[in-house]
Amino acid sequence: MSDVPVETAKPPAPQGALGSASVPKLELNNLYISYTDREGKTVQAVEDVNLSLANKPGIGELAVFLGPSGCGKSTILKAICGLMQPDSGQVLIDGVPVTTTGRDRGMVFQTYTSFAWRTVRKNVEYGLELQGIPAKQRKEQALAIIEQVGLKDFADALPKQLSGGMKQRVAIARTLVNKPKLLLMDEPFGALDPQTRWGMQTLILDVLKKQDNTVLFVTHDISEAVFLADTIFVLSHRPARVLERIEVPYFESRDQSVRNSTEFKRLESHVLDLLHKLQVKGNVRVGL
């Protein structure tokens, strides 16, 4: 985001105006969500979830939903995206209730979702095509974001020519090029090998600084959560409830060396204790 000259800067938005810092970027109020499984049984996935994230213009925010596998993390993400409607309660973005999907939200899934017959650039341009943006403009925008995610030399490659990590970079670029207010990431690095996963974690932190996004990231990996997050919401086993909100302390550096710091290890241990208590109480397997 470019700096605005002081003499032309706009006055602060009125209190309560949409998009102003006084209105939360995201609110979940008394959220209950259930669904019908393959056997026709009703499953209560989310129960009385309440949380909010402040609007932080020019900074960006990364919040992690961390909890046992199958606890309802992805269900919450789908409700925020508008792919699922809650039984009761509300999802609000900038104070506006979510009733359906929209371009203000972009979702990156764990599985690779690129079109096999389109090049990297054409995959990234897809959402811009749907918006009717002219070919020259969408090419420029696509190439700019492709460079940001480190795929400049592969813009004309097909997905079958890419590694798993590169395919996920395409998915991230294709989402970011549409400039969503919320970037929703559902265990996007879960299928990657450890080395590639570390590189992707660093990538998303770098992109967040440049794009000024609010990111909601689902994982059940404790180290990943502590490394990435500004805020961690620890969730119970199903039905999901918020057990604890953890504000991650500021780290001078977010390179791999921070994982060896005393504060990082202390926070990992605290979260591990919370999840261990869940495992014992609920007799469920916690993915670590």
N, C-alpha and C positions, 0 to 999 in steps of 0.2 A: 504494500500500500504506500503510495507516494505521500510525502509530507505536504500539508496544506499551508501556504504562506500565511503568516499571522494576519496580514491586512485583509485577506479574503476569507479567513476561516469563518465557518458558520457558528452562530451562537449555540450554546448547549441546548439539547432537546428538552422540552418541558417535562416536568415530573409526570411519569405515567405514560409518556409517548412511546409508541411501539419502537423497538430497537434502541431505546435509551438505556443507559446503564442501570436505571432504577427499576426497570422491568426485567425479571429473570429471563435468560435466554431459553431455559427449559424448566418446566414445572410438571411434576407428576403428582396428582392429587387423588388420594384414596383410590388407587388403581386396583381393580379386580379383573382378572382375565381367566376365562376357562375355554376349553375346546373339546371336541368330541374325537376320541381316538379311533383307530381302525376297527376296534371291536364294538364301537357304538357307545362306549362309556364316556361320561363327562369327567374331564380332568381339570382340576383347579390348578392353574399354572402360576398365577400371581395373586397375592393377597395383601390388600391394604398397603400398597407401596406409595410412599410420599418422599419426594426429594426435589431439589431445585439446584440449578447452576446459574450463577450470576452472568450477566452480559459483560464481557470484558473487551470492548472495542480496541483494536490495535495490538492485542496481546495474544489472543487465542487460548484455548483451554482443552485439556485432554482428560476426560473422566473415564475410569475403568469400572465395568461391572465384573466383579470377581466372585466366584462361588462354585459349588460342586457341579459336575457335569449333569446336565438335564434338569437344573434347578429352576429354569425359567428366564435365564438371562437373555436368550435370543428372542423369547416371546415379548419381553419388554421392548427390545430394539424394534421388533416388527410393529408394535403398537405406536412407537414414536414415528416410525416411517409411514404409518398409515396403512400397512398391509393387514393388520388385525384391528378389530374394534373391541374395546374393553366392554366387559359386562356392566361395569359402573366405574365412576371416576373420570378424570380428565387428563389429557396430555395437552399442554399449552407450549407453543413456541413464540417467543416475544409477546406473550400475553394472548395469543390467538389460539383457540381450540383446534386441535388436529381432527379432521373428519375424513380425510382421504390422503392418498399419496400426493406429492408435489415436488417441483424442482428445487424447493428450498431445502430438501433433504436428499442426500445421496448415500447409497448403501453398497458396501464392499463385502462380499461373501467369502467363506473359506474356499469354496470350489471355484475353479476358473470359469469365467463366464464370457470369454471373448468369442466373437464370431470367427469360425475357423477359416472362412473364405475371404475375410477382410484383413488388410495389413494392419500393423500397429497403429499407424496414423488414421486409417479409415475407421478402426474400432474406436479410437479416441474421439473422432469427429461425429460419431453416430448421434449422440444427444444433441449436438449443435445442428445437425441435419434436421432432426425432428422439430427444432425451434425455427427452422427456416432461415438460418444464418447463411449469408452468401458464401460460396465455395472458397474464395480467396481469404476471407476473414476467418472462417473456421479452420482452414489449413494453418494460418498463422498462429491461432490460439492453440491448436492441437500440438504443433511443433514446439511451442514454448513450454507447455506442460510436460511433453515427452522428454525434453531436455532436463527439466527439473527432477524427474524421477530416474534420470540416468540411462535413458534409452535412445539418445540422440542418434547413435549409429545403427539402430534397429527400426527406424521409423517405417521402412518399406518391407520389413520382414513379416512373414505369416506366423500365427501363434504356434504352429507345429515346429517352427525353428527356434523356439524360445525355451529356456529352462523354466521350472516352476516359479522361482522367484521373479523372473522377468515377466511371466504371465500375470503375476499378481501386481507388478508395477503398472502393467497396462490397465488392469482393473481400477487401480487407484487413480491413474491419470484420466481415465474415461469418466470417473466420478468427479474429480476435482475441476475438470475443464468447464463443468456446468456451474461452478461457483456456489455450491450449496451452503446454507447457513449452518447446517449440521452434517457432519460426515459420520456415518454409522458404519462400524467395522465389526463384523461378526466372526471372531476367531480367524482373521484373515491370514495369519501366518502359521496356523496349526498344522498344515500338511508339509511344511518346509523343514529341511535339515537345520540343525542348530546354527551352523555358520551363516547360512543364508538368512535365517530368522533374525539373527543379531543385526545383519546388514539392513534388513527391512525395518527393524525397530528404529535404527538411527535415521533411516530415510524418512519415516513418518514424522519424526521430531523436527527434521530439517524443513520438510514441506509445511508443517504446521506454522513455523516461524514466518515463512514467506507468504502463506495463504491466509493467515488470520482466521482459521476455522475453529469451530467448537467441535471436538471429536469425541464420540462415544464409542468405546472400545470394549468388546466382550472377550474375556479370556478366562481360563482356569489355571493359568501359569503364574505363580506368585512373583517370580523374578521379573517376568515381563511386565506385570502390573506395576511393580514398584519402579522399574526403570522408566516406564512411559508416563505414568500418571501424574497429574497435578492433584487429582482427587480420586480416591478408591471407595466404591460402594461395595461392601462385603454383603453378599446375599446368603440367605438360608437355603437349605434344601427345599424342594418343591412342597407346597407353593412358595414362591419366592417372596421374601420380606427383606427389608433393609435392616441388617443387624448392626452395622456400624459404618459411619462415614469417616474416612481417614484423609486428612489433608497431608499430602506428601511434602516433606521439607524441601526447601530450595537446595539443589545441588549445583555447585559451581560449574561442574562439567557433567554432561550426559554421555561421555564415552564409556567404553567397557570397563575402565579402571574404577568407575564409581561403584561397581558391584562389590568391590573389596573393601569399601569404606565401612567404618563402624556403624554409622547411622543407617546405611542401606541394609546391612545385615540385621540391625536391631529391628527395623521395620519388617523385613522378611520374616523374622522370628515371631513378631507380634501377629502378623497375618496368618502364619502357619499355625500358631496356637489357636486362633479363632476357628480355622477350618478343621483342625484336629478335633476340637470340641464338637463341631458339627458332625464329623464322621462318627464319633463315638455315640453321640446322642441319636443321630438318625440312622446309624448303621448303613451309611452309604459310602460309596467309593469316591474319594476326592482326587481329581486329576491334578498332579503337581508337576 
